[in-house]
Amino acid sequence: MKPSNPCSGELSVELLERMAGVLKILAHAHRLKLVEILQREGEAPVHVLMVRVGLPQATLSQHLNQMRRAGLVR
């Protein structure tokens, strides 16, 4: 794999693959809603997010875990 060259303006395939993975995670309405809420309001307990997004705890946790693995939330 060819590394990124900041001077050339080209992105490496590795970086583009990581970016595509993040976009894939964000390509879901509930996860986008979570990003919106957390961006606007900051940290929130899971029970508050459950009510705001309208998802059961198990489903919400799955979404948050996917987002955590992608580095989108802590």
N, C-alpha and C positions, 0 to 999 in steps of 0.2 A: 504494500500500500504506500502510495506517495504521501508524505506528510504535507500539512498545510504550509503554504508559503505566504506569510502576511503581505509581502511586497507584491505578489502576483495578483492578489485579489481573489484567488481561487480557494475554495474550501475543499478539504480532503473528503474522500468517500466515507471514511470513518466518522468524521464530524457530521456529515450529512445523514448517515445512518442513525446516529444518536438523536439528531434533530427530528428525523422522521418518526422515531420511536416516541418522542415526547408529543409530537403532533397526533400520533395515533391514540395516545392516552387522552388527549384533550378532545378528541373527536367523539365526544359523548355529551349529551345535553346536561345530565346530572353532574358530571365532573366539571363542565364549564360553569354551572351554577355554583358549585362549591368554590371554584376559583373566584368568581365574582363576589360571593359573600365574604370569603377570607380576605380578599384584596381590599374590599371596602371597609370591613369591620375589624379585621385582625383575628387573632386567635378566638376560637369558640369551642365550648364543650360539645362532645358528640351528640348529647341529647338535644341541644339547641339546633345543631345542624340537621338532625333528623326531622325536626318540626319544620324548619325553613325549607328544606329540599323535598320533604314529603316521602321519605324512604324509611323502611324498617332498619333497625340497628345493624343487622347482619349485612344487608346490601350496602349500606353507607360505609361500613367498615371495609368491605371489599373494594369499593371505589377509592377510599382513602389509602388503603394499602398499595394499590396500583400507582396512585399518585406519589406516594412516599418512595416507592422503588424507583420511580422516574426522577426523583429529586425535586418534585414540585411542592411538596409540603413536608414539614418536620413533625 
